[in-house]
Each structure stands twice: as C-alpha cells, then as structure tokens.
Amino acid sequence: MKLSHTKSGEYMKNSLKTYQAKRDFLKTQEPRGNIGAKHRKLSFVIQHHLARKDHYDFRVEWNGVLKSFAVPKGLSFFTKDKRLAIQVEDHPFSYRNFEGTIPKGEYGGGTVMIFDEGYWEPISEVIDFKTKELKFMLHGKRHKGLWMLVPFKEESWLLIKEQDEFANKKIPKYLTSVRTGKTMAEIARKLTTSYEKGIVEGVTISHSDKKIFLNPTVTKMDLVCYYRKVFSRMFPYLEQRLISTIRCPDGISFYKKHFEDISKGMRRVLLRKGEDKRNDYYYIQNMVGMISEVQMNGYEFHIWGCRAHRINHPDIMVFDLDPDEGLSLNKVREGVRDLKSILDQLGLVSFLKTSGGKGYHIVLPFTSFSSWKKFTDFSYNVAKIMEQKWPDKYTTNMSKESRKGKIFVDWLRNKKGSTSVAPYSVRLRKKLSVSMPISWKELDKIKPDGISLEEALKRLNRKDPWNDFFLISQ
C-alpha cells in the first residue's frame, strides 16, 4: 500500500513549534525534542495522563513526529463505543519515552504513565490527519487489532473499534505502566523522593555522591542528572546502535563493549566471531538503559556507524581532525573549513560538533552504504584529497612522526567495529567537557573542549543545530 506523505521538509521543521512554545523546559522534564528519523515500523504510544482532567493521550508516529490525540475515556474494545479523540499539537518522537510528573502550573501539569506501546499500520491511505477517515491496525502489548478514526468536527475525531478477533472482549483494568510496572502514585512520588534515595527512573544509584571530577566538583549523581536531561536529544544517535563506553569505577578508565546480564534497558546483539573472542555486543533501548550504564560507572558513550539491524550498512560517517601537539587552534579551525569545502564540492551535507578534546568532529548522515569496504574507502579518499591538496597541513597517517606540525584527518573511525564519541556524551579528559553539536557559524566561537555540563544543558533551550540530521538523504 502506498502512503501519501504530504508534509514538506520545511513544514516538518516547524511542526513542533507549538509544542515547544507551550512548555518551559527549565521546569518540566518533558523532552524538548526534534524531528525524529523515519522508521520501517511506525511507533505508537498511549499515555495515561492524570492532569486537571484524567485522560489518555494516543500518539502515532508520522513524518518524524507523533500525531497526538487526547482521548478522555481511552480506547474501547467495544465496536458500539464512539470515543471522542481531540487532536492536539504534534509531539516530538522522543515523547514516546516520557513517563513522569509535569510540575503543577505548567502546561499539562500532572502525572504521565506509559499505558501501552508498540507499532501501528495504516490500512487506508493517510492524507493529512484532518479530513479523511483513517483505518489502522495496532500492534501493542495491551491494544491489538483494527480501529477507525472518523472526522467529527474541527480538531475532533471519533475513535471506533472495528470488528475483528479482539473486538467486544472485556480486557483487564490495567493500573501500572507497561514499561516500568509502576502505578501512577509511584510515578508521582518518584520525582520528590528519588534523588534523596539515589533512585532515578527505577535504577538504584550506588555511591551517588562519589566525586567523578574535582575542578569543578562533579558527582556521579550529577552525571546521572545530566544524561537524564539530555536523553531526548541524545537518544536518536544511540537508538539501535552498538556502543562502547568508557567506565571509570575507581579512577582507572577502560573501554567496555560487551553485554552484561545485569544490565537494565539494554539489548544484546550477537555478531559473527572475528578477532575478538566475545561476540556479544549491545545497545541502549531507553532512558533506563542509559541510567543503568552510568550507574555501572560508564560515563562516555561511543557509537558504531551503523544500526544493529543493518550491521553491514553504515550510515553515519565521522572525520576527526586530530592536531599535532602545539598546533594552534586557528590551524585546527582552518582544517575544519578545508574539509567542509571538499565535502561541499562533493554535494555532501555535513554537521559539526566539538570533540571534547583537541579537535572537532565533522559528521555526515547517509541513507546507507552497501558495504563497509565502500564506506571506509570513501572516507579514506576524502581524507587523501586533503593530504594531496595541502601536504604541508594534513596527513592520513596516524603515526606521530607523520603528523608533526600537521593535522591527522582521522578516517579510521569509519571501519566496521570502530566507534566515535556520541553527540552529547561527556568526555573524561583533563577538563570535563561535552562532545556537543554546534552550528557552522559557531566554529570560531567555541573551542573543541569549550562546552561544560552547565553550558550543554543551557543549549538544550536553543534551536537544535542538528535538527535536520535525520532528514538528510545522500
């Protein structure tokens, strides 16, 4: 069945402005969000929302956002019921992970519980979510089968169960979250008691006051809170990507890339055995997984350039400009501009972020390459162009001897099994900083290690400079 995607890219960029304008993100923990990537399976979520009026929010993924409906009585399994569904503003795709309390006095103030989740299939053609009835199939944990959305009046629909094997059957009265198993009361209490007890998103944080960094002082709980706040911005770059983390349990850092049975919110992935004796890798599934990793003293997140379900089709390319010791920052910035000029000539859209170390990262999204060899060769050839065009400034050889007085254009991160630091990840360097997405016009204003935790959180309230990242096809 052919679906009709009627929204233009520009409209998609602007579709969340109403959502963001209604919320003060310094007060609410709801995700600020951006346009999400498009997926083969379209997600849906039903959130029980105990606000001024108790109701359910039914949200379905479409064109990178969640089309959202307030359903006062929730979805009914009885075909005779016609449930009112009031269409509200589009929500960011990351809102499907939100469960918690919106402060009193804020828009939608109250408790939100994830009541059901899964994926949905339009059966009839989707036109505009405005004027035409829509038949669809739900594949959830509690809601399954056919439903119909019928236009009723402006911004209002009727949500009706269609006749099928699930129709007209009494279902249990669910009182807990389908994801965390918590009741509404437990979720509401969590916000006021979790920090003092060292519990966040259902994960017990041990040694929460342990000092991870001394100047300025940053504790383990500070990092937990940081990752909780940046989760909605960061997770699209982690979603279904194998990761390695840098763990630092007792002042000694080491890479960790294999799955542990004790981990929560993580999915194990088995690959063919190669040089590594173990083949059990993993990716983070949700916020619980991220907080679990921090609880296990994993503070830096490094990602593969492909998704776990398309392990041989890389889709994110990274160039790391790594300068020789003593090379000036002006030379590094010049290198960034030289590389961008080559990518521009090739018609490629690139994005810039701080490395949190000595250099900058230039990142390119692709629909996907057909093999890792083609992907790696392409990145090497780009780096080689720089080396040949400016042999006194750049090298493709990582040896210290070759990079004397030069910048190493690190293309090796684009090999299968290699990783690069994820956007928004903390860096455990001499100076605690963040690998932060920035705009091209900020290149001369922000140093590679110039974004602190505090500055990173402040920037969440600005326009996302990588807002179009997952909309690019090249």
TAURHU-V182922 format. One record per residue. N is the residue number from 1. D_FIRST is the distance of its C-alpha to the first C-alpha in Angstrom with 2 decimals. Layout:
BEGIN
{{N/D_FIRST} {N/D_FIRST}}
END
This chain:
BEGIN
{{1/0.00} {2/3.78} {3/6.40} {4/9.77} {5/12.60} {6/15.61} {7/18.42} {8/20.77} {9/22.46} {10/25.66} {11/24.31} {12/22.89} {13/26.41} {14/28.00} {15/25.74} {16/27.93} {17/31.24} {18/31.58} {19/31.03} {20/33.62} {21/36.07} {22/36.42} {23/37.52} {24/40.61} {25/39.52} {26/43.16} {27/43.32} {28/39.95} {29/38.33} {30/34.80} {31/32.91} {32/33.26} {33/29.96} {34/27.94} {35/24.40} {36/22.82} {37/20.88} {38/17.10} {39/16.10} {40/13.49} {41/13.95} {42/14.40} {43/17.89} {44/19.42} {45/23.12} {46/25.38} {47/28.87} {48/31.88} {49/33.88} {50/37.53} {51/38.55} {52/40.77} {53/38.53} {54/36.86} {55/33.08} {56/29.75} {57/27.41} {58/23.70} {59/21.84} {60/18.20} {61/17.31} {62/15.59} {63/16.55} {64/19.41} {65/21.06} {66/21.14} {67/20.42} {68/23.31} {69/24.60} {70/28.09} {71/28.10} {72/31.81} {73/31.61} {74/28.59} {75/25.67} {76/26.90} {77/25.95} {78/27.56} {79/25.50} {80/28.47} {81/28.53} {82/27.16} {83/27.43} {84/27.98} {85/25.78} {86/27.31} {87/25.22} {88/27.31} {89/27.21} {90/24.59} {91/25.93} {92/25.90} {93/23.64} {94/26.91} {95/27.78} {96/25.87} {97/28.98} {98/31.53} {99/33.89} {100/37.38} {101/39.61} {102/39.34} {103/42.98} {104/44.55} {105/44.70} {106/41.55} {107/38.34} {108/36.81} {109/39.92} {110/39.74} {111/38.28} {112/34.64} {113/33.47} {114/30.15} {115/29.49} {116/26.16} {117/23.51} {118/20.47} {119/16.77} {120/14.10} {121/10.40} {122/9.01} {123/7.98} {124/8.37} {125/7.88} {126/10.55} {127/13.25} {128/16.49} {129/17.49} {130/20.21} {131/19.82} {132/16.82} {133/16.40} {134/13.77} {135/12.92} {136/12.42} {137/13.63} {138/16.62} {139/17.88} {140/21.34} {141/24.85} {142/25.96} {143/22.93} {144/20.38} {145/18.10} {146/16.42} {147/17.64} {148/17.32} {149/18.49} {150/20.23} {151/22.10} {152/25.80} {153/27.84} {154/27.99} {155/26.61} {156/26.43} {157/23.80} {158/24.12} {159/22.49} {160/22.31} {161/21.73} {162/19.72} {163/21.36} {164/20.64} {165/22.89} {166/23.71} {167/24.59} {168/28.23} {169/29.63} {170/32.15} {171/31.32} {172/33.99} {173/35.23} {174/34.26} {175/36.86} {176/36.01} {177/33.55} {178/30.80} {179/31.46} {180/35.25} {181/36.56} {182/38.67} {183/39.49} {184/39.41} {185/43.18} {186/43.04} {187/40.52} {188/42.75} {189/45.84} {190/44.35} {191/44.59} {192/48.29} {193/49.47} {194/47.30} {195/49.04} {196/52.53} {197/51.54} {198/49.60} {199/46.25} {200/43.06} {201/39.55} {202/41.04} {203/42.58} {204/46.38} {205/47.82} {206/51.05} {207/53.73} {208/51.85} {209/54.89} {210/55.25} {211/55.84} {212/53.38} {213/54.84} {214/58.27} {215/58.40} {216/56.82} {217/56.55} {218/53.02} {219/52.58} {220/49.93} {221/48.85} {222/48.61} {223/46.03} {224/44.14} {225/44.06} {226/43.04} {227/40.01} {228/39.00} {229/39.13} {230/37.27} {231/34.60} {232/31.80} {233/32.49} {234/33.16} {235/30.56} {236/27.58} {237/29.75} {238/30.56} {239/27.24} {240/26.66} {241/29.37} {242/32.36} {243/35.52} {244/39.27} {245/41.59} {246/45.22} {247/47.14} {248/50.57} {249/52.11} {250/55.79} {251/56.08} {252/54.95} {253/51.51} {254/49.34} {255/45.76} {256/43.69} {257/40.45} {258/40.28} {259/38.84} {260/41.27} {261/40.84} {262/42.44} {263/39.79} {264/37.66} {265/34.15} {266/33.69} {267/31.52} {268/33.22} {269/31.77} {270/33.51} {271/33.73} {272/35.62} {273/39.30} {274/40.84} {275/44.07} {276/43.53} {277/44.76} {278/42.22} {279/38.47} {280/37.36} {281/35.84} {282/34.03} {283/32.04} {284/32.34} {285/29.77} {286/31.05} {287/34.20} {288/36.14} {289/35.65} {290/37.00} {291/39.95} {292/40.65} {293/40.94} {294/43.38} {295/45.30} {296/45.75} {297/47.25} {298/44.29} {299/44.51} {300/42.85} {301/39.18} {302/38.20} {303/34.66} {304/33.15} {305/31.23} {306/28.09} {307/25.98} {308/26.94} {309/23.66} {310/23.85} {311/27.60} {312/27.99} {313/25.89} {314/28.04} {315/26.68} {316/29.75} {317/32.93} {318/36.27} {319/39.59} {320/42.62} {321/45.66} {322/48.55} {323/51.95} {324/55.30} {325/57.73} {326/59.50} {327/57.11} {328/56.81} {329/53.80} {330/53.93} {331/53.41} {332/50.38} {333/48.85} {334/49.70} {335/47.82} {336/44.69} {337/44.93} {338/45.59} {339/42.54} {340/40.33} {341/41.75} {342/40.69} {343/37.14} {344/36.97} {345/38.19} {346/35.43} {347/32.88} {348/32.00} {349/31.57} {350/33.81} {351/34.83} {352/38.28} {353/39.66} {354/43.11} {355/43.82} {356/46.24} {357/48.77} {358/50.35} {359/47.48} {360/44.08} {361/40.61} {362/38.26} {363/34.66} {364/31.67} {365/27.98} {366/25.82} {367/22.19} {368/23.89} {369/26.39} {370/26.05} {371/29.36} {372/32.13} {373/34.65} {374/32.93} {375/32.50} {376/36.16} {377/37.47} {378/35.76} {379/37.31} {380/40.66} {381/40.64} {382/40.10} {383/42.99} {384/45.04} {385/44.70} {386/46.29} {387/49.03} {388/49.86} {389/49.78} {390/51.88} {391/53.71} {392/56.22} {393/53.60} {394/50.80} {395/50.47} {396/47.75} {397/50.29} {398/50.36} {399/54.05} {400/56.47} {401/58.68} {402/55.97} {403/54.90} {404/58.41} {405/58.26} {406/54.59} {407/51.08} {408/49.10} {409/45.55} {410/43.97} {411/40.99} {412/41.48} {413/39.17} {414/36.30} {415/37.08} {416/35.25} {417/36.81} {418/38.37} {419/37.74} {420/38.37} {421/39.29} {422/36.40} {423/36.31} {424/38.42} {425/40.21} {426/43.93} {427/46.24} {428/49.40} {429/51.69} {430/55.21} {431/53.64} {432/50.85} {433/47.98} {434/44.20} {435/41.81} {436/40.39} {437/37.75} {438/39.67} {439/39.12} {440/40.57} {441/43.18} {442/44.49} {443/45.45} {444/49.09} {445/49.31} {446/48.09} {447/49.67} {448/47.70} {449/49.14} {450/49.46} {451/46.93} {452/48.46} {453/46.76} {454/47.98} {455/46.77} {456/43.32} {457/42.93} {458/44.16} {459/41.58} {460/38.74} {461/39.62} {462/39.09} {463/36.02} {464/34.26} {465/35.13} {466/32.14} {467/29.67} {468/27.45} {469/27.70} {470/24.16} {471/22.76} {472/24.45} {473/22.75} {474/25.47}}
END
